[in-house]
């Protein structure tokens, strides 16, 4: 009796992958061979990829037949009528994956990555407004992901369902890279991961005793509240406490490398007075400057004695 074999590679109920500002929702992944018989169909609201792993196969897309071989892919826009043309005994091995890209209500991270996502996703969506389907040759070795999917799904080692999600994502993104080129995306210049950029700004400007949250926000064209929120969401710490931590940490270099007074060190690391440095040093380190210097001196003496023959 002839029938279509079932080779599902889709882990049910675990196929929504968050891409910061978008959700990649994979609803169907299946491996097929020459025994697969299809009927004309479409997927309203969903994209579909056919990837030829081995053999030769014919596709009917909008009443036109296309022949594809190993390493070729067919990327179908939403709701496009299609089917594979069945030829008994025509050896073939291929993968199908059906998915959607859905805009999230808000990004997971507020770190500048959403700007990149917006430009790259717009390039993809704008291109797909002009295309019903795209046929291409895989330039990114996507077949390797297929083999890994098969291995993970069959072996089911610890965390296999997570691995499948990563493989789905990598496969889809690399297929899209074959036809959405860098010239179709917006140039954003250097990467602006804002919380990281803010830390760099603090490192370069901590010596300024007048440095304020407003100064930091103005430099990055943000409101003070927004700047502090972005920083805290990324690092779990406030900007003011981080600035204090930097100043206290840098003061240790002067404490061990120079004979500067506490007043001089306080001025060099951006504190208004020696008393402020002393108070915040103890608040951060849990001990006074004198106690810290003693402990450090004792530690160095012990290390030096160990090194001596």
N, C-alpha and C positions, 0 to 999 in steps of 0.2 A: 504493500500500500504506500503510495506516495504522500508525503506530508512535509511541511516546513519544519526543520529542526529549530529548537529554541536555544539560543546562546546569549542570554542576557548578561550584560556587564554592568547593569544599573543597580546600585544599592538603594532599595526603596526607602523613602522618607529621610534621606540624608544627603540630598543633592542640591541644596541651596548654598552656594558659595558666595560669601560677602566680598565684594571688591571695592571697599571703602564707600564710594558714592553710588555704586550699583550692586545689585544682586544677580549673580549668574545662576539661573535655575535650570538644571539639567533634568529633563523628564524622561529621557529614553536613551539608552546606549545598548547596542546589540551587535554581535558579530554574526556575519552571514556567509553562506557558501553557495555553491551552484544549485542546491536544492531549494533555495528560497524563491517563493513565488509572490509577487506583489500585485496589487490592484492600483489603478490610478487614484491618487489621493493628494491631499494637501494638509498643511498644519497652520490653520489661522492663528496669527499672533505668535508664531514660533519660527525659529530658523532651523534648518536641518543641513547636516554635512554628511555626504557620502565620501568615504575614503577607500580607494582600491588598494588592498594589501598585496594581492597577487592575482594574476590572470587577466582576462579581457572581459569587459561587460558593456552593455548598451543601456543608455538611459533615454527615456522619453520625457522631455521637458517642454510643456506648452506645444505639443504635437510635433516636436522636432527631435530627431534621434541623434545622440552623441555617443561616440565610442571612446571608452577610457581604459587605460592600462595601469599597471602597478605604479604607485606614486602619484597618480592623478587624484584630484578631489573635485567634488561638485558642491558648491555652497548655494543653498536655496534660500531665497527671501521668504518672508512670511506669506503663507497662503498661496504659494505657487503650486499648480497642479503638476504632478510628476509620477513616474513609475520606472522600475527597472524592467527591461525587455527580457522575457524569459526564453532562454535557449537551452533545451535539455542537453546535458553532458558538456556544456561549456564551462570549463573549470574557472572558478573565480572565488575570491576570498576578500570580503570587504567589511567595513565598519560603518554604522550609521549612528548619529548622535543628534538629538533634538533638544533645543534649549531656547531660553529667552534671556534678555538683558533688561532688567527692571530698575528704574531709578529709585533710589532709597529716599525716604522723607528727609533724612539728614545724613551726612557722611559719618563714618565711624571715627575718623581722625580729622581734626582741624589743624593740619600741618602744612598746607600748601599743595598736598598731593591731589586734592580735588580739582585744582586748576589744570593739572596734567590730564586727569581723567576726562574733564570736560572737553578739552581740545581733541584728545584722541578718540573719544566716543563720538564727538560731533563729526570727525572725519569719517568714521565708520558709518554712522547713520546717514550722513549726507551722500556717501557713495551708494548706499543701498537704496536710497530714494530713486536712483537712476537705473538700478539693475533688478532684474527678476531672478537672475542666477549668475554664478561665476564658476567657470571651469578653469582649473589651473594645475600646474605641476608643483608638487611639494618641494620647497627649497630648504625646509627646516627639519628634515628627518622626523616628521610626525609619526611615521610608522614605528619608531622606537617607543613612543608613548603607548601605542596600541599593544605592543608586546608586553610592556610593563603592566598595563591594565589586565591583560590575560593572566599574567603571573600572580598579581595581587589578588584578583578575584578567585582564582583557583586555589591558591595556597592559603588564603585567609589567615595570614599571620597577624600578630597584634597590631591594631590600628589600620588594618587594610582598607576600611571604609574611608578613613581620612586620606590615605594615600590615593585612593581612587579620585577623590575630589580634586586633589592637586593635579593629578594626571588629566582629568577632564579639562581643567582650566588651562593647563599648559598646551594641551592638544588644540583646543579651540582658539586660544590666542595666537599660536604659531600658524594655524591655518589662515587666520585673518591677516597676519603679517605678510602672507604671500601676495595679498592684493591691496592692502592699505599700506602704502609706502610712506617713508618719512617726509616726502615732499607734499603729502596730503594732510599733514598734521601741522599745528601751529607751533612756531618757534617761541619758546618761553624763556630762552636764555638759561642762565645757571639755575640749578635746582634750589628752590627756596623752601626748605623744610624749616618753617618759621621758628619753632621752639629751639632747634639746634642753632639757627642763625642768631637767635637772641642770646644763647649762652656765649657764642663767640663775641658778640657785642659787649657782653658783661666782662669777659676776659680782657678786652682791649680798653675798657673804660672804667674799671673798678676803682682806679686811683683818683678819679674825680669825686671829691666829697659832695658835690652838688648834684650828682647823677640821681635822677628821679624816675619814677615809673612813667611820668609824662614824657620825659626825654626818650625813654626806650620806645614808648608807643609812637611818638612822633617820628622816630627814625624809621619805623616799619609801617608808617601810615595806618596805624590802628588806634582805636580808643584805648585808654589805660585799662578799662575793664576787660575788653576783648583780648588784649595782649596778655594780661594776667591769667585769663581763663584758658587760652590756648596753651600757655606754658604749664599751667597746673594739670590740665587734662593729659598732657604728654609726659610730664615728669612727676606729677603728684606732689609738687612743692611750689610754694609761692615765689614770685620774683624777688621780693624783698629779703626773704630768708636765704635765697640762693646767693644774692649779692653779698649778704653778711658772711655766708659760708666761704665764698671766694676770698673776701678780704681777710678773714681770720686765717684761712689756709695760706695765703700769700705772706701773711705776717710771720709765719713760722720760718720762711726762708731768711728773713732779716734777723730773726731771733738767733739763728744758728750760724749764719754766714757773716754777720757784721757785729760791730760794737755799738750800733745805734741805740739811742735811748728809746724808751717806750713812746715818748712824745714824737720823736722823729719817725719811728716805724708807723705810728698811727697816721701821720700825715702822708706817708708814702703809699699806704694802702687805702686811703680815702675816708678814714675816720676823722671826725672833727676834733677829737681830743684823746689823750692817753687814757682817761677814765672810761671813755666809750669803748676803746679797744679792750681794755682790761675787763670791763663788764661783759661785753659780747663774747670775748675769748672764753671766759669761764662758762657762759651760757651754752656755747657750742661744744666745747671740749670737756666740760664738767670739772675742770681743775683750773687753778690760776696760772698766769704766765710763768711765775717763779717755779711752781710745781712742775709745769711742763718742761721748762728748761732743765730742771734737775733730773727729771726722768730721762730726758733725751741724752743728757751728758752721761748719766750712769749707763745707759744702754750702749752708747758709743764706746765707753771705756771697756765694757765687757766684750764687745765685738772686737776691739783692737787687741785685747789680751788673748783672745782665741786665735787671732791671726799670727801673733808672735810665736816664733819657734821655741 
